[in-house]
Amino acid sequence: MRKYLAMSIAAAIVATGAMADETVTATSASAQGAQTTAAASAETDALAKKVQKLEKKLKKLKKELSKVKAHDATDNIKWSVDFRTANDSLKYTTASGKEHKNSSLLSNRLWLNMAYAVSPNMIFKGQLSFNKAYGATPANPNTGFPQRGFGYDTFDWVLNENLLDDNLRVREAYWLYMSDSFLGSDISWTASFGRRPSTNGFLISLREGDKPKSPLGHAINVEFDGASFKFGLEKVTKVNGMYLKFCFGRGLTNARSRFNMDGGFASLGDYTTDHNTLRNIDLAGFIFVPYDDGQYKVMTTWYRGFNVPGFVMADPNMMSGNNTGMLQINQDGSFGLNPKLTMKNLGDQDGAAISVLVDGIGDGINDFLDGTKFFASFAWSQTRPDNNYQTLDVNKMMGQIRQGVNAVLQQQNITNPTPAQMKAAQQQVVQQMVGQMQSNPQAAAAFIKKAGMLGSNDNETGTSYWVGVNMPVMFTDDGTFGLEYNHGSKYWRPFTYGEDTMIGSKMAVRGKAYEAYYIQPLMKGFSAEIRYTKIDYDYTGSQGFFGAGGTPMTMAEARAMGMDPIEKADDIRLSLRYQF
């Protein structure tokens, strides 16, 4: 018993001792854990402070990096390239049936586009260009000047649309300011000055597969320097896409040259007005879009061209004295004029147009109709001649010559004259007429009239309509096919000299024009196009300026006066285009 009691006491003592040891151990471990936790907390605090410092440094670096990126983004001009190689096959048919052709007119056109944004509100855009035929340009043996790149094919309105040389020229260069509020209102607005984009405008751009530039291609398609101010009215009127845009341009600046060699006897100063040449040619107008919801768009425009130019035919002084070179007989037996041509400011010209585009027929009927565009446009022009100059009455003179020739042939009983007999009769009549004008000033004065505009002293009105459709090609994923038709009246005259058509502006046709085109993308940025343009002229003068060169005559009237004008023109173009 004692033995078991002793063993129990011993066990209890051992157990108590063990418990005491565990308590001491636990106490010691607790103390050590507290010390460790405190140390860890201190390290954590130190690490947190370091992280905070690193975060501040990182935030600062991000700000600096953002500044660098912003600087780089705005400190470099962004470039893009548009390069087209084309072959045009041209054919002209005159009123007498003669044909003039060029079956292989190869050309390269390069546009280097640039853009720069110093801020979201202010940007610069520009375009450098060359447009040239393949190879060299021969010289004209009669003048020694280049066949192209000299004279009126370098006129500033169409400088980059004509086939000249491979010199880069400025086609566009302008700055554009944009704001969401005009004087605190809900009217957004923009202002822009420079060489404005004024070719390849609304609707005419469809046949190129391009986004439209500012103007209505039906009325204006020329390069121009000027300004524009656009006011967005959508928020104020609650009408989709409504805006009003005022446009101003200067097509010719009258300013004497520097170092003009006055010699000090009658010094006039550098860049002052020269009263012996053309006055400033200006244009002012507006574009008003009453509605545009993305599917239906209506665009209208009105403009006035001030002091528009034209050729005045024959200095009236050539009618007197010993000058007999004004009337001439040509090698083929026809007769015509050899007048002194002078360009003058002849008056003002008004123009207006309304155009409607439907981008997608119906609402989700099928993919073909969703991708189809239909448009219609009507345009109007009116001359306002100032009648300040005199010119030769070509129609009257040619008519009298024709009557005289018929009378001579009747006197000689010649019903079917040979070319030699016709030339002899014409020479006889011309010599008689020149003799009468030299001896009798009143005879010469009978053929003098006020210069007017387009061969008329009155305000003449012209109209034009234009319809077209642009459709997806169903057998390819992204090809497009288009058809267009134009019709212009007798006195129709737009500013479309820069239209991209080798045979001249179809928009300016006084008669009928037909066009079909097919554009097929081949790979990213690379496409091919085939385009056929046919023009049938009802009246002459479609491609002229605003003077006697724009006088409208029927083909029969022109033929009766010994002329042989272009009656039909055809152009088949095959082109490859790379854009990146």
Wavefront OBJ file of the C-alpha trace (Angstrom):
o trace
v 0.000 0.000 0.000
v 2.734 2.327 1.013
v 4.513 1.281 -2.124
v 1.539 2.286 -4.288
v 1.063 5.493 -2.288
v 4.676 6.383 -2.729
v 4.426 5.676 -6.417
v 1.318 7.810 -6.686
v 2.935 10.677 -4.797
v 5.978 10.352 -6.981
v 3.824 10.363 -10.087
v 1.972 13.377 -8.821
v 5.183 15.177 -8.078
v 6.501 14.331 -11.531
v 3.283 15.449 -13.132
v 3.274 18.671 -11.113
v 6.844 19.296 -12.120
v 6.036 18.624 -15.710
v 3.135 21.025 -15.566
v 5.338 23.581 -13.975
v 7.902 23.111 -16.723
v 5.185 23.470 -19.395
v 3.955 26.641 -17.709
v 7.444 28.055 -17.577
v 8.023 26.966 -21.180
v 4.727 28.456 -22.337
v 5.456 31.700 -20.503
v 8.886 31.837 -22.045
v 7.462 31.090 -25.517
v 4.824 33.768 -25.082
v 7.416 36.311 -24.215
v 9.526 35.325 -27.162
v 6.427 35.477 -29.475
v 5.639 38.983 -28.291
v 9.164 40.037 -29.033
v 8.974 38.445 -32.477
v 5.637 40.118 -33.252
v 6.959 43.482 -32.224
v 9.990 43.011 -34.439
v 7.809 41.892 -37.343
v 5.521 44.874 -36.850
v 8.464 47.211 -36.929
v 9.746 45.597 -40.100
v 6.270 45.827 -41.639
v 6.051 49.503 -40.809
v 9.461 50.091 -42.310
v 8.495 48.103 -45.406
v 5.230 50.019 -45.713
v 7.146 53.274 -45.602
v 9.446 52.006 -48.329
v 6.447 50.921 -50.416
v 4.893 54.332 -49.959
v 8.098 55.963 -51.121
v 8.273 53.615 -54.110
v 4.627 54.318 -54.949
v 5.329 58.047 -54.850
v 8.368 57.571 -57.069
v 6.373 55.333 -59.434
v 3.562 57.858 -59.578
v 6.055 60.581 -60.362
v 7.657 58.427 -63.037
v 4.236 57.739 -64.555
v 3.545 61.472 -64.726
v 6.894 62.105 -66.361
v 6.311 59.220 -68.763
v 2.878 60.603 -69.632
v 4.440 63.975 -70.337
v 7.024 62.325 -72.562
v 4.363 60.346 -74.406
v 2.199 63.426 -74.805
v 5.181 65.373 -76.073
v 6.124 62.622 -78.498
v 2.544 62.319 -79.676
v 2.258 66.002 -80.475
v 5.837 66.690 -81.447
v 5.801 64.467 -84.528
v 3.904 64.803 -87.768
v 1.861 61.720 -88.577
v 2.332 60.647 -92.185
v 0.228 58.535 -94.534
v 0.693 57.696 -98.196
v -1.731 57.429 -101.109
v -0.099 56.265 -104.348
v -1.982 55.525 -107.571
v -0.742 54.158 -110.886
v -3.196 54.447 -113.759
v -3.541 53.859 -117.473
v -6.129 55.950 -119.319
v -7.300 55.152 -122.838
v -8.732 58.371 -124.307
v -10.731 59.021 -127.449
v -12.211 62.302 -128.696
v -14.607 62.523 -131.635
v -15.153 65.901 -133.303
v -18.361 67.175 -134.858
v -17.032 66.226 -138.314
v -16.263 62.672 -137.222
v -12.501 62.987 -136.785
v -10.971 60.996 -133.933
v -8.075 61.909 -131.665
v -6.761 59.143 -129.390
v -4.253 58.150 -126.761
v -4.560 54.476 -125.864
v -1.778 54.399 -123.280
v -1.647 57.438 -121.016
v 0.334 56.060 -118.058
v 0.485 58.215 -114.934
v 1.570 58.180 -111.298
v -0.161 60.198 -108.595
v 1.350 60.511 -105.118
v -0.280 62.119 -102.071
v 1.773 62.471 -98.895
v -0.681 63.264 -96.097
v 0.455 64.795 -92.817
v -1.278 65.668 -89.555
v -0.121 67.263 -86.308
v -2.077 67.922 -83.088
v -0.521 70.196 -80.485
v -3.727 69.857 -78.436
v -7.159 68.229 -78.818
v -8.527 71.580 -80.027
v -5.865 72.599 -82.543
v -4.605 70.484 -85.416
v -2.640 70.969 -88.621
v -3.222 68.978 -91.791
v -1.416 69.058 -95.086
v -0.890 67.152 -98.296
v 2.047 67.127 -100.693
v 1.441 65.877 -104.195
v 2.778 65.113 -107.613
v 0.785 63.920 -110.609
v 2.773 63.079 -113.723
v 2.822 61.052 -116.888
v 5.469 58.359 -117.193
v 8.873 59.485 -118.389
v 9.967 62.841 -119.737
v 7.914 65.678 -121.234
v 8.860 66.574 -124.825
v 9.290 70.163 -125.946
v 6.968 71.775 -128.449
v 9.127 72.400 -131.565
v 7.235 75.610 -132.392
v 7.669 77.281 -129.009
v 10.529 75.433 -127.321
v 8.446 75.225 -124.139
v 7.530 71.892 -122.531
v 4.503 70.148 -123.970
v 3.066 70.072 -120.450
v 3.892 72.062 -117.343
v 3.723 75.459 -119.014
v 0.878 77.929 -119.489
v -2.641 77.368 -118.258
v -2.106 73.743 -117.253
v -0.140 75.191 -114.313
v -3.058 77.401 -113.266
v -3.233 77.387 -109.483
v -6.793 76.021 -109.345
v -5.788 72.726 -110.983
v -2.053 72.537 -110.340
v -2.092 69.091 -108.699
v -4.755 67.629 -110.991
v -2.764 68.072 -114.213
v 0.032 65.824 -115.460
v 3.123 67.942 -114.849
v 6.491 66.845 -113.430
v 7.661 64.942 -110.353
v 8.141 68.031 -108.166
v 6.268 67.844 -104.877
v 3.728 70.654 -104.536
v 1.485 71.719 -101.689
v -2.049 70.529 -102.361
v -3.412 71.148 -98.859
v -2.024 73.006 -95.833
v -4.314 74.405 -93.149
v -4.840 74.672 -89.411
v -8.144 73.802 -87.768
v -9.392 74.974 -84.375
v -12.306 73.081 -82.765
v -14.475 73.941 -79.752
v -17.612 72.432 -78.169
v -19.075 75.821 -77.263
v -19.399 79.115 -79.130
v -19.504 82.004 -76.646
v -20.805 79.693 -73.918
v -23.673 78.277 -75.988
v -24.420 74.697 -77.053
v -23.205 75.503 -80.572
v -19.969 73.725 -81.444
v -17.699 75.505 -83.898
v -14.515 75.291 -85.923
v -12.292 77.816 -87.658
v -9.725 77.086 -90.338
v -7.327 79.018 -92.584
v -4.944 77.879 -95.307
v -4.990 75.911 -98.540
v -8.272 74.238 -97.783
v -9.411 70.799 -99.032
v -11.751 71.814 -101.849
v -11.563 68.939 -104.341
v -12.988 65.389 -104.228
v -16.003 66.676 -102.305
v -19.433 65.341 -101.358
v -20.781 62.693 -103.798
v -17.933 62.989 -106.347
v -15.703 61.103 -103.887
v -17.853 57.947 -104.164
v -16.289 56.931 -107.480
v -12.854 57.055 -105.827
v -13.940 55.109 -102.746
v -12.847 58.075 -100.602
v -14.354 59.998 -97.723
v -15.742 63.298 -99.037
v -13.962 66.598 -98.540
v -15.859 69.785 -97.737
v -17.501 71.110 -100.913
v -20.337 69.736 -103.010
v -18.569 68.174 -105.980
v -21.464 69.177 -108.233
v -20.656 72.886 -107.951
v -17.038 73.288 -106.753
v -13.993 71.114 -107.401
v -10.873 73.292 -107.547
v -7.868 73.906 -105.336
v -8.362 77.054 -103.301
v -6.743 79.149 -100.562
v -9.108 80.554 -97.974
v -10.942 80.099 -94.694
v -13.970 78.322 -93.267
v -16.091 78.684 -90.119
v -18.435 75.861 -89.176
v -21.199 75.997 -86.546
v -22.835 72.812 -85.280
v -26.554 73.425 -84.671
v -27.631 69.905 -83.702
v -27.803 70.479 -79.921
v -29.660 73.770 -80.280
v -32.222 72.683 -82.885
v -32.445 69.008 -81.865
v -32.160 68.151 -85.586
v -29.717 65.375 -86.442
v -26.480 66.578 -88.012
v -27.547 70.160 -88.736
v -24.706 72.621 -89.299
v -23.881 75.865 -91.112
v -20.480 76.531 -92.656
v -19.226 79.809 -94.121
v -16.475 79.597 -96.732
v -14.192 82.278 -98.161
v -11.458 81.939 -100.750
v -9.083 83.876 -102.948
v -8.390 82.362 -106.344
v -5.994 85.037 -107.575
v -4.016 87.743 -105.780
v -3.099 90.974 -107.519
v 0.200 92.147 -106.022
v 3.249 93.488 -107.812
v 6.472 91.542 -107.453
v 9.369 92.449 -105.230
v 12.355 94.080 -106.958
v 10.010 95.178 -109.751
v 12.621 97.476 -111.330
v 10.630 100.690 -111.252
v 13.945 102.455 -111.562
v 12.931 105.179 -109.156
v 11.170 107.230 -111.847
v 7.667 106.065 -110.926
v 8.166 103.882 -107.889
v 5.017 101.976 -106.998
v 6.288 99.800 -104.167
v 6.583 96.042 -103.682
v 3.372 93.965 -103.569
v 1.104 96.916 -104.293
v -1.897 96.622 -106.619
v -1.070 96.403 -110.325
v -3.824 98.138 -112.286
v -2.654 96.673 -115.605
v -3.564 93.072 -114.873
v -6.335 90.955 -113.344
v -7.977 92.126 -110.136
v -8.304 89.864 -107.092
v -10.560 86.881 -107.764
v -12.522 85.979 -104.629
v -15.230 83.540 -103.635
v -17.662 83.597 -100.706
v -20.512 81.288 -99.821
v -21.935 78.845 -97.354
v -22.751 75.167 -96.903
v -25.900 74.291 -94.949
v -26.766 70.759 -93.890
v -30.400 70.721 -92.684
v -30.393 67.007 -91.807
v -27.944 64.120 -91.450
v -28.721 61.014 -89.393
v -26.059 58.822 -90.981
v -28.480 57.200 -93.422
v -30.188 60.237 -94.913
v -28.173 63.371 -95.610
v -29.165 66.637 -97.300
v -26.491 69.202 -98.193
v -27.019 72.621 -99.769
v -24.640 75.354 -100.884
v -24.593 78.845 -102.375
v -21.593 80.899 -103.477
v -20.572 83.945 -105.456
v -17.342 84.223 -107.405
v -16.159 87.828 -107.710
v -14.212 89.133 -110.736
v -14.133 85.749 -112.464
v -11.787 85.605 -115.486
v -12.237 84.905 -119.159
v -10.555 85.463 -122.493
v -11.447 88.524 -124.511
v -10.971 87.686 -128.193
v -9.221 90.126 -130.480
v -8.028 93.540 -129.501
v -10.435 95.903 -131.346
v -7.398 97.843 -132.598
v -6.577 94.828 -134.751
v -9.589 95.677 -136.890
v -7.884 98.696 -138.401
v -4.537 99.563 -139.924
v -2.546 97.004 -141.901
v -3.181 94.055 -139.596
v -4.617 91.299 -141.792
v -3.559 88.366 -139.643
v -6.762 88.256 -137.614
v -8.602 86.200 -140.247
v -6.837 83.153 -141.625
v -7.321 80.208 -143.959
v -6.138 76.905 -142.555
v -4.171 74.205 -144.384
v -7.218 71.947 -144.703
v -9.266 74.665 -146.347
v -11.206 75.716 -143.257
v -11.130 79.302 -142.056
v -10.859 80.756 -138.593
v -9.503 83.519 -136.409
v -6.017 84.332 -135.264
v -6.872 86.904 -132.613
v -4.938 88.288 -129.705
v -6.339 86.629 -126.596
v -6.324 88.609 -123.363
v -7.639 87.415 -120.006
v -9.844 89.919 -118.185
v -12.111 90.075 -115.135
v -15.552 89.914 -116.721
v -18.010 89.998 -113.802
v -19.372 87.785 -111.040
v -20.787 84.275 -111.028
v -23.381 82.799 -108.660
v -23.887 79.122 -107.997
v -26.041 76.887 -105.801
v -26.758 73.201 -105.324
v -28.822 70.796 -103.252
v -27.738 67.178 -102.890
v -29.372 64.183 -101.185
v -27.592 60.956 -100.205
v -29.344 57.796 -98.995
v -26.729 55.545 -97.384
v -28.568 52.232 -97.128
v -31.936 51.469 -98.737
v -34.602 50.596 -96.171
v -33.884 49.274 -92.697
v -32.310 45.839 -92.474
v -34.090 44.358 -95.510
v -30.949 42.575 -96.713
v -27.179 43.058 -96.893
v -27.276 44.308 -100.494
v -29.734 47.126 -99.814
v -28.010 47.981 -96.515
v -24.764 48.552 -98.448
v -26.319 50.463 -101.363
v -26.000 54.243 -101.659
v -28.291 56.324 -103.853
v -27.939 60.058 -104.512
v -29.485 62.863 -106.511
v -28.258 66.434 -106.944
v -29.483 69.600 -108.643
v -27.293 72.650 -109.312
v -27.774 76.141 -110.701
v -25.447 78.863 -111.990
v -25.915 82.441 -113.168
v -23.509 84.906 -114.750
v -23.456 88.599 -113.797
v -21.377 90.329 -116.527
v -20.096 93.853 -115.927
v -19.687 94.521 -119.694
v -16.612 96.693 -119.160
v -14.662 95.341 -122.145
v -15.146 95.024 -125.879
v -14.449 91.930 -127.922
v -14.902 90.435 -131.351
v -18.382 89.154 -132.238
v -17.167 85.801 -133.499
v -20.578 84.428 -134.344
v -21.501 87.415 -136.468
v -18.180 87.476 -138.313
v -18.157 83.746 -139.020
v -21.774 83.848 -140.144
v -21.056 86.640 -142.617
v -18.012 84.775 -143.951
v -20.102 81.648 -144.441
v -22.770 83.620 -146.313
v -20.118 85.221 -148.506
v -18.557 81.841 -149.345
v -21.936 80.397 -150.331
v -22.603 83.443 -152.522
v -19.225 83.072 -154.306
v -19.822 79.358 -154.952
v -23.295 80.082 -156.341
v -21.904 82.754 -158.672
v -19.407 80.179 -159.935
v -22.131 77.497 -160.246
v -20.228 75.170 -157.934
v -22.525 72.822 -156.012
v -20.001 70.272 -154.711
v -16.792 72.265 -154.166
v -13.446 70.545 -153.852
v -11.208 71.521 -150.912
v -9.185 73.729 -153.271
v -12.309 75.488 -154.592
v -13.621 75.991 -151.035
v -10.293 77.436 -149.900
v -10.185 79.812 -152.862
v -13.724 81.056 -152.142
v -12.896 81.564 -148.479
v -9.732 83.479 -149.297
v -11.693 85.761 -151.610
v -14.326 86.528 -148.966
v -11.782 87.047 -146.182
v -9.673 89.395 -148.297
v -12.753 91.445 -149.175
v -13.776 91.641 -145.513
v -10.303 92.667 -144.349
v -10.141 95.320 -147.051
v -13.505 96.751 -145.985
v -12.472 96.883 -142.320
v -9.161 98.581 -143.130
v -10.788 101.243 -145.276
v -13.994 101.731 -143.305
v -13.850 101.900 -139.490
v -17.633 101.502 -139.327
v -17.344 98.132 -141.087
v -14.930 96.998 -138.398
v -17.110 98.430 -135.616
v -19.980 96.213 -136.805
v -18.107 93.199 -135.457
v -17.336 94.714 -132.047
v -19.541 93.984 -129.048
v -19.373 94.076 -125.264
v -17.388 91.180 -123.905
v -20.071 89.964 -121.496
v -19.734 86.445 -120.097
v -20.104 83.115 -121.885
v -20.677 85.004 -125.130
v -23.622 87.006 -123.775
v -24.117 90.470 -122.289
v -27.071 89.283 -120.203
v -27.336 87.342 -116.954
v -27.466 83.770 -118.245
v -28.757 80.880 -116.122
v -27.628 77.284 -116.349
v -28.781 74.123 -114.577
v -27.516 70.602 -114.080
v -28.805 67.420 -112.499
v -26.843 64.358 -111.396
v -27.982 60.953 -110.151
v -26.042 57.887 -109.148
v -25.979 54.632 -107.249
v -23.122 52.872 -105.460
v -23.713 49.175 -104.728
v -21.852 46.302 -103.076
v -20.664 43.558 -105.418
v -22.255 40.345 -104.171
v -19.630 37.958 -105.557
v -16.858 39.566 -103.458
v -16.691 40.570 -99.814
v -15.968 44.272 -100.220
v -16.064 45.292 -103.881
v -18.310 48.168 -105.029
v -19.923 49.028 -108.353
v -21.297 52.428 -109.329
v -23.366 54.072 -112.067
v -23.777 57.835 -112.586
v -25.524 60.162 -115.027
v -25.114 63.928 -115.535
v -27.009 66.435 -117.647
v -26.159 70.123 -118.093
v -27.971 72.919 -119.913
v -26.720 75.473 -122.460
v -25.271 78.044 -120.027
v -24.324 75.695 -117.158
v -20.982 76.720 -115.630
v -19.596 75.282 -112.340
v -16.165 75.634 -110.687
v -15.129 72.015 -111.336
v -11.886 72.426 -113.281
v -9.999 70.160 -110.844
v -12.177 67.083 -111.314
v -10.191 63.851 -111.558
v -11.083 62.968 -115.149
v -8.506 63.056 -117.958
v -11.062 64.100 -120.595
v -12.239 67.105 -118.569
v -14.927 67.682 -115.984
v -18.051 65.615 -116.530
v -19.724 67.847 -113.905
v -19.326 70.773 -116.329
v -20.912 68.997 -119.299
v -23.385 70.928 -121.423
v -25.053 67.796 -122.590
v -24.910 64.268 -121.130
v -22.309 62.247 -119.257
v -22.366 58.574 -118.293
v -20.050 56.787 -115.896
v -19.568 53.252 -114.562
v -16.880 52.078 -112.144
v -15.865 48.991 -110.178
v -13.548 49.167 -107.151
v -12.098 45.945 -105.715
v -9.809 45.821 -102.645
v -7.093 43.205 -103.224
v -5.446 43.225 -99.802
v -5.115 45.583 -96.868
v -4.454 49.086 -98.246
v -4.265 47.903 -101.869
v -7.106 48.141 -104.403
v -7.850 48.124 -108.120
v -10.393 50.153 -110.099
v -11.765 50.162 -113.613
v -13.773 53.220 -114.644
v -15.457 54.246 -117.881
v -16.540 57.842 -118.515
v -18.439 58.940 -121.618
v -19.372 62.549 -122.417
v -21.729 63.704 -125.184
v -21.658 67.481 -125.691
v -24.798 69.250 -126.907
v -23.070 72.672 -126.751
v -19.510 73.934 -127.009
v -17.651 75.733 -124.216
v -18.135 73.192 -121.417
v -14.470 73.267 -120.391
v -13.908 77.012 -120.892
v -13.502 79.898 -118.493
v -16.123 82.639 -118.183
v -15.430 84.638 -121.326
v -15.815 84.019 -125.067
v -14.212 80.581 -124.640
v -17.371 79.527 -122.810
v -19.751 80.622 -125.578
v -22.315 77.836 -126.112
v -23.002 76.755 -129.690
v -24.642 73.630 -130.991
v -22.446 71.324 -133.043
v -24.324 72.420 -136.172
v -23.796 76.115 -135.401
v -20.096 75.556 -134.802
v -19.720 73.558 -138.006
v -21.530 76.271 -139.971
v -18.829 78.721 -138.859
v -15.989 76.451 -139.966
v -15.239 75.047 -136.522
v -14.813 71.400 -135.627
v -15.351 71.113 -131.848
v -15.215 68.005 -129.681
v -18.637 66.335 -129.685
v -17.872 63.104 -127.792
v -15.194 62.059 -125.319
v -14.419 58.634 -123.831
v -12.025 57.609 -121.058
v -11.338 54.051 -119.844
v -9.144 54.022 -116.735
v -7.433 51.051 -115.103
v -5.710 51.907 -111.828
v -3.962 50.353 -108.844
v -3.919 52.240 -105.554
v -1.870 51.713 -102.394
v -2.840 53.519 -99.192
v -1.081 53.155 -95.845
l 1 2 3 4 5 6 7 8 9 10 11 12 13 14 15 16 17 18 19 20 21 22 23 24 25 26 27 28 29 30 31 32 33 34 35 36 37 38 39 40 41 42 43 44 45 46 47 48 49 50 51 52 53 54 55 56 57 58 59 60 61 62 63 64 65 66 67 68 69 70 71 72 73 74 75 76 77 78 79 80 81 82 83 84 85 86 87 88 89 90 91 92 93 94 95 96 97 98 99 100 101 102 103 104 105 106 107 108 109 110 111 112 113 114 115 116 117 118 119 120 121 122 123 124 125 126 127 128 129 130 131 132 133 134 135 136 137 138 139 140 141 142 143 144 145 146 147 148 149 150 151 152 153 154 155 156 157 158 159 160 161 162 163 164 165 166 167 168 169 170 171 172 173 174 175 176 177 178 179 180 181 182 183 184 185 186 187 188 189 190 191 192 193 194 195 196 197 198 199 200 201 202 203 204 205 206 207 208 209 210 211 212 213 214 215 216 217 218 219 220 221 222 223 224 225 226 227 228 229 230 231 232 233 234 235 236 237 238 239 240 241 242 243 244 245 246 247 248 249 250 251 252 253 254 255 256 257 258 259 260 261 262 263 264 265 266 267 268 269 270 271 272 273 274 275 276 277 278 279 280 281 282 283 284 285 286 287 288 289 290 291 292 293 294 295 296 297 298 299 300 301 302 303 304 305 306 307 308 309 310 311 312 313 314 315 316 317 318 319 320 321 322 323 324 325 326 327 328 329 330 331 332 333 334 335 336 337 338 339 340 341 342 343 344 345 346 347 348 349 350 351 352 353 354 355 356 357 358 359 360 361 362 363 364 365 366 367 368 369 370 371 372 373 374 375 376 377 378 379 380 381 382 383 384 385 386 387 388 389 390 391 392 393 394 395 396 397 398 399 400 401 402 403 404 405 406 407 408 409 410 411 412 413 414 415 416 417 418 419 420 421 422 423 424 425 426 427 428 429 430 431 432 433 434 435 436 437 438 439 440 441 442 443 444 445 446 447 448 449 450 451 452 453 454 455 456 457 458 459 460 461 462 463 464 465 466 467 468 469 470 471 472 473 474 475 476 477 478 479 480 481 482 483 484 485 486 487 488 489 490 491 492 493 494 495 496 497 498 499 500 501 502 503 504 505 506 507 508 509 510 511 512 513 514 515 516 517 518 519 520 521 522 523 524 525 526 527 528 529 530 531 532 533 534 535 536 537 538 539 540 541 542 543 544 545 546 547 548 549 550 551 552 553 554 555 556 557 558 559 560 561 562 563 564 565 566 567 568 569 570 571 572 573 574 575 576 577 578 579 580
